[in-house]
Every structure is written in structure tokens, then in C-alpha cells.
């Protein structure tokens, strides 16, 4: 019987079609480098923009009423501002300011010449788009000339150059400025007449007060107010310690000269019509007492034992005064624009912590000569 044997043949593994493998391109990782744009770079860039295009900026140097307000503000973005006394001021800022001042002077001269040409033909000027405003201003000047009692004279009372010099009593919207382009040619004569009227009225009030007119006025309709004012003057005379003496500290002529410590509503003005005739003697006594207290404090301070901290402070102040004397350009002169009487008169440009006061006890003896030199430099510059 035949036995069939099947040869065991090894079977090959089945072929499986493999999809082609695509290798992803290598990802190149680049290192990110961030360019830091500091506040100083931004400030210097703004100064460069002001230098290249000054017409795109507001020049507020002579118009700002707050010393902390910016000197230059961008017209299309009020958030972009520059300060002359800033920390990141370029070295060429003085040249830039000189160029801007020259531009303003040239523009002012050009406007004056144009206004002079326009005054030759007032009919043509009034026929233009601003003729109505100029006609109203001319009418207001004529009204002030004919009836000056209907206008407030604020020349000596205003605290900002932007405030008007004359305001109509019955209409506060009617105002006049002496630096306006529409000022008439006879304005100097008008101002001289107004000054003479004020001087005559002042002399008349003094004469009435000396002759006892104040008592007659107190007995009239304003007697109660006059009696209260006289009582305050008597209180100041009897107890000057109970009053604040603000004569050397007030920043406006409208602020009172004396204020009662326990009642701020009780105030006194030296130019008041109800001031008594003996006020001059009272002021002399107050000044003498203040001088005596000042000398006593200075003597006590000099007699007090000196400490290393005090000596270091005095030496630093003396060094600052010498620095101001040697290099005044490195200091800000804030005498004419300081916001409060307690603010420093001089401050160093590169270090705001270094400050000087003219009223300091450590002021040198040659201070008055230095201040005269600084005033002469400022007058020659402007």
C-alpha cells in the first residue's frame, strides 16, 4: 500500500504592500531675540520728532499755569508730552528752544505786519470770515473807553496770562486782552487814564479814612461789616499770635494777608478800605517781632550741639550752593514758577533730590550777588 507523503515546503510570508514613508522636513527652531524699547528711547524719539516737525506739537511753555504741566504736547495725541526739566532731555535741547523762540518771534512780527496792513483797510478786514468777531472786539474797546466803570480791571489781579485784562460787569462773556491782535492804537492812552483814575480814587479813600470817613461809612448801610472788620484788626493788634501772617507766603493778591487760626473765615486784607490808620505801625511791630524771633531761632540753632548728621547736611548744602554758583546751567531756576512758597527755588537737573531754598539758614553771604547775575542772564536770554 503506497503512502503518499506531502513534502513540507516552507511557505514564504505574504507580502504586504507598505505605504511609502515620507519624512517630515526638519523643523528649524530659531531663537527669538526681543528688542527692548525703553522709556528713555521713547522720550528721545519724541524729542527727535519735535525737532523735525515742531508744527505738529503744542508749545505750552508760556501758557501753562501749573509748573508740573508738560511743555510740549503732540497735537494728534495728547498722551504724548515732553517736559524741559525731564530726566531724559537731549543735550541739544537748548538749541532747539532757541530755534523755537526765533520761529515764534518771526511769526509774531509777521502777524503784526499783517495786522498793520489790515488796519489800513478796516472795511476789507471786516468783510472777511472773522469780521464779526473783530467788530465786536472793537465795539468792546470803545465801550471800555467811554464807560470804564462798567468793566472790571483785572490787570493787577489776574494770576495767569491767559485770563482777560478787562471783563464787563453785566456780561462776563465780554472780555478784552491787552495782547490781542485787535487792540486799538490808543490803548496806551486809555491805560494811562485808567491808572490815573485808580490813583485818584486811592488817594480819596485814604483822605476820607484819615478824616474819619470810615466811621461815617460804618454808621451807614455797611456798618455791620465795617464793625466786624475793625474788630478783627483790633484782635490782630492785641493778639497777633492768634493770626496767621501770610504776607510773604501768599501767591496771589486776592489771598488774605492775615487769617485767624481758629476761624479761617476771619481774614484781613491790607488794601481793604476798612483798614485802620494805624495799620502801618502795626505792620512795623509785627515785622520787628518776626525778625527778633528769627534771630533767636538762629542763635539757638548755632548754640545747639553739632552732630555728625547736621554737619554733613550743612556741608552738602554748601556744596550745592557752590555748584549752583559754578554751573548754573545744571540747575532749574524755579523762583518765578514754583507752585507753593514751600517749593524749592533751585533744583538740580540730573538729581531731583538736590534742592535749594533762598530762605534757608545755610544760604551763603554772596547769595544776592548770585541772584542778580542769574536775573541778568535770564534777561539777556529772553
Beta strands, then each sheet from edge to edge (+ up, - down):
strand 1: 57-59
strand 2: 72-74
strand 3: 81-82
strand 4: 151-153
strand 5: 166-168
strand 6: 175-176
strand 7: 243-245
strand 8: 258-260
strand 9: 267-268
strand 10: 331-333
strand 11: 346-348
strand 12: 355-356
sheet 1: 1+ 2- 3+
sheet 2: 4+ 5- 6+
sheet 3: 7+ 8- 9+
sheet 4: 10+ 11- 12+
end
